[in-house]
């Protein structure tokens, strides 16, 4: 029986890509091309053999057998097996074997895997990190399936907006966790009573009796920030706070009032910041150095670092300490979100502006995989002239941290196409 000759491409593209040390994405796409060509060859052989006694060993929807010696696809013609081999000129050579139909080289688990959809969940928890390998979550439906309706919701797992089903948690309902470091000026000028705590809040009386001044107004804004984050945590699937809080107060010296706190309530946090300490000048450099020490001491790949730096005055500081802090976070694996807030007139805020500019620059140049899941560059300077504006500023920062983690996941990344959320 004459063996049908089919022009083929060399099927060792995946191995070639690996030998050439191509990026992983190239190796992945070569593997996919190889699988697609298997399907095409099956279809061609089936169509050409309609009038012959030809047995196609595998369905055209899955892979056909591979000659383990050559690595090329095999088709069964009667009682013979033809192994298609390309020579250097691209011409087809035919090797005949009289062996019976070979055993499928793929296990049953592999065969089942080949038939499933290859779309990935977009949750960043599935991505590889510096210390852990990738743990991809694939759609559980068959290849080329119709979109699955989102309602009714499955008892386990989730359905993406474009109709793919996954066994893992819905990443759009999970929020990024943070280590938020508040660096608060408590120098002598913060005792001025030209600004006061906000009235009609659960802690207004407490603040008025202990720190009825600029410092008390800052604690009011902090309280609103923490309540906002608590509300976001209660609405998440975990219903528990994932953020860690640290607070540094400074004048010419620094005091760590809180560090890496996961459990205290908003009222308990405020209680640890009363009374005000410090009556001297301001030392931005010492405050930044302590903030960097806290970030490094309590670093977690699960939490992105955020600094909210507030002062009511000017303090000269060189660029290098700010660059060092921001670059240290990038080296550790996550870019720093740095917010500077001027509480008072904008005239004496050049240093705060410059600190935010440097942080913005480093964040913008950081690799994509170390950026936090927020829209745009989060590093910014803000001026708040009174207690209400200050509270609004802190609430605005809190709200900016509530974006779902999957909101910016690239639909086409390394490893394959991702679901839409």
C-alpha positions in Angstrom: 0.0 0.0 0.0 1.4 3.3 -1.0 2.0 5.7 1.8 0.4 9.2 1.4 3.0 11.9 1.4 2.1 15.1 3.3 4.2 18.2 3.4 5.0 18.9 7.0 7.0 21.3 9.1 9.6 20.2 11.5 7.7 19.3 14.7 10.7 19.8 17.0 10.1 23.6 17.3 9.5 23.4 21.0 12.8 21.7 21.7 14.6 24.0 19.3 13.2 27.0 21.1 14.5 25.6 24.4 17.9 24.8 22.9 18.1 28.5 21.7 17.3 29.6 25.2 14.3 31.4 24.0 12.0 33.1 26.6 9.5 30.9 28.2 6.6 32.5 26.4 8.2 31.4 23.0 8.6 27.9 24.3 5.0 27.9 25.4 3.7 29.1 22.0 5.9 26.6 20.2 4.3 23.8 22.2 0.9 25.2 21.2 1.9 25.4 17.6 3.0 21.8 17.7 -0.4 20.7 19.2 -2.3 22.6 16.5 -0.2 21.0 13.7 -1.0 17.6 15.1 -4.7 18.4 14.8 -4.3 19.7 11.2 -2.4 16.6 10.1 -5.1 14.4 11.5 -7.8 16.3 9.6 -5.8 16.2 6.3 -5.1 12.4 6.6 -8.8 11.8 7.4 -10.1 13.7 4.5 -7.5 12.2 2.0 -8.3 8.7 3.2 -12.0 8.7 2.6 -11.7 6.2 -0.3 -8.9 4.1 1.3 -8.6 1.7 4.1 -7.0 4.1 6.5 -7.4 4.1 10.3 -6.8 7.4 12.1 -5.6 6.4 15.5 -6.7 9.5 17.3 -9.6 11.9 16.9 -9.0 15.0 14.9 -9.9 17.0 18.0 -6.9 15.7 20.0 -3.3 14.7 19.3 -2.2 11.8 17.1 0.5 9.3 18.2 4.1 10.4 18.0 7.0 8.2 17.0 9.2 8.3 20.1 12.4 7.7 18.0 11.8 10.7 15.6 9.4 12.8 17.5 7.1 13.0 14.4 3.3 12.2 14.0 2.3 8.7 12.9 -0.8 7.6 10.9 -2.0 3.9 10.6 -2.6 2.6 7.1 -4.1 -0.9 7.2 -1.5 -3.0 9.0 1.4 -0.6 8.4 2.6 2.5 10.3 4.1 5.4 8.4 6.4 7.7 10.2 6.7 11.1 8.4 10.2 12.5 8.5 11.3 15.8 6.9 14.8 15.9 5.5 16.9 19.1 5.3 15.4 20.2 2.1 11.9 20.0 3.4 11.0 16.9 1.2 9.0 14.1 2.7 10.6 10.7 3.4 8.6 7.7 4.4 9.8 5.0 6.7 7.7 1.8 6.9 7.1 -0.3 9.9 5.1 -3.5 10.0 4.5 -3.3 13.7 1.0 -3.4 15.0 -0.6 -0.1 16.0 1.6 1.4 18.8 0.4 2.2 22.2 -0.7 5.7 22.7 2.3 7.5 24.3 0.0 9.8 26.3 -1.5 8.8 29.6 -5.2 9.0 30.2 -4.7 12.0 32.5 -2.7 13.7 29.7 -5.4 12.9 27.1 -8.0 14.4 29.4 -5.9 17.5 29.9 -5.5 18.0 26.2 -9.2 18.2 25.7 -9.8 21.0 28.2 -9.8 24.7 27.7 -6.5 26.4 28.3 -7.6 29.8 29.6 -6.0 30.8 32.9 -7.5 32.5 35.9 -6.1 36.0 36.2 -5.5 36.0 39.9 -2.0 37.1 40.8 -1.8 34.4 43.5 -1.2 31.9 40.6 1.8 33.7 39.3 5.4 32.7 40.1 7.3 34.7 42.6 11.0 35.0 43.6 10.5 32.1 46.0 7.6 30.0 44.7 6.8 28.4 41.4 3.7 29.3 39.4 0.5 27.5 40.4 -1.8 28.1 37.3 -5.5 27.5 37.5 -7.1 26.5 34.2 -10.7 26.6 33.0 -12.3 23.2 33.8 -14.6 23.2 30.7 -13.8 21.4 27.4 -11.9 23.1 24.6 -14.0 25.5 22.4 -16.8 25.4 25.0 -19.7 27.9 24.9 -19.6 30.7 27.5 -20.8 29.5 30.9 -23.5 31.7 32.5 -22.4 33.4 35.7 -25.8 32.9 37.3 -26.6 30.9 39.3 -23.2 31.0 40.9 -21.4 27.7 41.4 -21.2 26.2 44.9 -17.4 26.1 44.6 -15.0 28.1 42.4 -16.2 30.8 40.1 -17.2 31.8 36.6 -15.4 34.6 34.9 -17.2 37.4 33.0 -16.3 35.8 29.7 -17.7 32.5 30.7 -14.8 30.3 31.9 -15.2 28.1 35.0 -12.4 27.8 37.6 -12.1 25.8 40.9 -10.2 28.7 42.6 -11.6 31.9 44.3 -12.8 34.7 42.2 -9.9 37.2 42.1 -12.2 40.2 41.5 -13.6 39.7 45.0 -10.2 39.7 46.6 -8.4 42.9 47.5 -4.7 43.5 47.6 -3.3 43.5 51.1 -0.8 46.2 52.2 1.7 47.1 54.9 0.7 50.7 55.4 3.3 52.9 57.3 2.0 56.2 58.6 4.8 58.7 59.2 3.3 61.5 61.2 4.9 64.8 62.2 4.5 65.4 66.0 6.8 68.4 66.3 6.1 71.5 68.3 4.1 73.1 65.4 1.6 70.3 65.5 0.4 71.5 68.9 -1.0 74.7 67.3 -4.8 74.9 67.9 -5.7 76.5 64.6 -7.0 73.1 63.4 -9.1 70.6 65.4 -10.4 67.1 65.3 -13.5 66.5 63.3 -16.7 66.8 65.4 -19.5 64.2 65.7 -17.3 61.1 65.4 -17.1 58.2 67.9 -13.7 59.6 69.1 -14.3 63.3 68.9 -14.7 63.8 72.7 -11.6 61.7 73.4 -9.4 63.7 70.9 -10.8 67.0 72.1 -9.8 66.3 75.7 -6.3 65.0 74.8 -5.1 66.7 71.7 -7.4 69.5 70.5 -4.9 70.7 67.9 -3.3 69.8 64.5 -2.2 66.5 65.8 -5.7 65.7 66.9 -7.0 66.6 63.5 -4.5 64.1 62.0 -5.8 61.4 64.3 -9.3 62.1 63.2 -8.2 61.6 59.6 -6.4 58.4 60.5 -9.5 57.0 62.3 -11.6 57.6 59.1 -8.9 55.9 57.0 -9.0 52.8 59.3 -12.8 52.6 59.4 -12.8 52.7 55.6 -10.4 49.9 55.3 -12.3 47.9 57.9 -15.5 48.3 55.8 -13.7 47.1 52.6 -12.4 44.1 54.5 -15.8 43.2 55.8 -17.1 43.2 52.2 -14.4 40.8 51.0 -14.6 37.0 50.9 -12.2 36.7 53.9 -14.2 39.2 56.0 -11.0 39.8 57.9 -8.4 42.6 57.8 -5.4 41.7 55.7 -3.6 45.0 56.1 -0.7 45.5 58.5 -0.4 49.0 60.1 2.7 50.7 61.4 2.9 54.3 62.8 5.9 56.4 63.3 5.7 59.9 64.9 8.7 62.2 64.6 10.0 65.6 65.6 13.8 65.8 65.6 13.7 62.1 66.8 11.5 59.2 65.8 9.2 56.9 67.8 7.6 53.7 66.5 4.1 53.8 68.0 2.8 50.7 66.1 4.5 48.1 64.0 3.0 45.5 61.7 -0.3 45.5 63.6 -3.0 43.1 62.2 -5.5 42.8 65.0 -6.1 46.1 66.8 -9.5 47.8 66.2 -9.6 51.4 65.0 -10.3 52.6 68.5 -7.4 50.6 69.9 -5.1 52.0 67.2 -6.0 55.6 68.1 -5.5 54.8 71.8 -1.9 53.9 71.1 -1.3 57.4 69.5 -2.6 59.4 72.5 -1.1 61.5 74.0 1.0 63.4 71.5 4.8 63.0 72.1 7.5 65.3 70.8 7.9 69.0 70.9 11.0 69.7 68.9 11.8 70.3 65.2 11.4 68.0 62.2 13.8 65.4 60.8 12.5 63.8 57.6 15.6 61.8 57.0 15.5 60.0 60.3 11.7 59.3 59.8 12.4 57.8 56.4 15.2 55.7 57.7 12.9 54.2 60.4 10.2 53.6 57.8 12.6 51.7 55.7 13.7 49.6 58.7 10.1 48.7 59.4 9.4 47.7 55.8 12.5 45.5 55.6 11.9 43.9 59.0 8.3 43.0 58.3 8.5 42.4 54.5 5.9 40.0 53.1 5.4 39.1 49.4 1.7 39.1 50.2 1.6 42.8 51.1 2.5 45.8 49.0 4.3 48.6 50.9 2.5 52.0 51.3 3.9 55.1 53.1 1.7 58.1 54.0 4.1 60.8 55.1 2.5 63.9 56.7 4.0 67.1 57.9 2.9 70.7 58.5 6.3 72.2 57.7 9.5 72.2 55.7 12.6 70.1 56.3 15.6 69.9 54.0 16.4 66.4 52.9 18.7 65.1 50.2 17.4 63.0 47.3 19.5 59.9 48.1 17.6 58.7 51.2 14.3 58.8 49.2 15.9 56.9 46.3 17.4 54.4 48.6 14.0 53.7 50.3 12.1 53.3 46.9 14.8 51.1 45.3 15.0 48.9 48.4 11.3 48.1 48.0 11.7 47.3 44.3 14.7 45.0 45.1 12.5 43.2 47.6 9.8 42.6 45.0 7.2 45.3 45.2 7.3 49.0 44.3 6.6 51.5 47.0 3.4 53.6 46.9 4.4 56.9 48.5 1.9 59.6 49.5 3.1 62.9 50.9 0.6 65.2 52.6 1.2 68.8 53.6 -1.1 69.9 56.4 -1.0 73.7 56.2 0.1 76.3 53.7 1.6 75.1 50.5 4.5 77.5 50.7 6.7 75.3 52.8 6.2 72.0 51.1 9.0 71.8 48.6 10.6 68.8 50.3 7.3 66.9 50.4 6.8 67.6 46.7 10.3 66.4 45.9 9.9 63.2 47.9 6.7 62.3 46.0 8.4 63.1 42.6 11.3 60.8 43.4 8.9 58.0 44.4 6.8 58.6 41.3 9.9 58.3 39.1 11.1 55.0 40.7 7.6 53.5 40.6 7.3 54.4 36.9 10.6 52.7 36.0 10.0 49.6 38.1 9.4 46.2 36.3 5.8 45.5 35.7 5.7 42.4 37.9 6.6 44.5 41.1 3.8 47.0 40.7 0.8 47.0 42.9 -2.7 46.3 41.5 -3.8 49.9 41.4 -4.7 52.2 38.5 -1.8 54.4 37.4 1.1 55.6 39.5 0.0 55.9 43.2 2.8 58.2 44.3 1.6 61.8 44.8 1.8 65.0 46.8 -1.4 66.5 48.3 -2.0 69.7 50.2 -4.8 69.8 52.8 -5.4 73.3 54.3 -8.0 72.2 57.0 -9.3 69.2 58.9 -12.0 68.4 56.4 -9.7 68.4 53.5 -7.2 66.3 55.4 -9.9 63.7 56.2 -11.0 63.7 52.6 -7.4 63.2 51.5 -6.9 60.1 53.8 -10.3 58.7 52.6 -9.2 59.2 49.0 -6.0 57.2 49.6 -8.0 54.5 51.4 -10.4 54.2 48.5 -7.6 54.0 46.0 -6.4 50.8 47.8 -9.7 49.1 47.3 -9.3 48.1 43.6 -9.7 44.4 43.0 -6.4 42.6 42.5 -7.4 41.3 39.1 -8.5 44.6 37.7 -5.3 45.2 35.8 -4.2 41.6 35.0 -3.0 41.4 31.4 -5.4 39.2 29.5 -2.4 37.9 27.4 0.5 37.2 29.6 3.2 34.5 29.9 1.7 31.1 29.9 -1.4 31.8 27.9 -4.7 33.8 27.7 -6.4 34.8 30.9 -10.0 35.1 31.8 -11.8 38.5 31.8 -13.1 39.9 35.1 
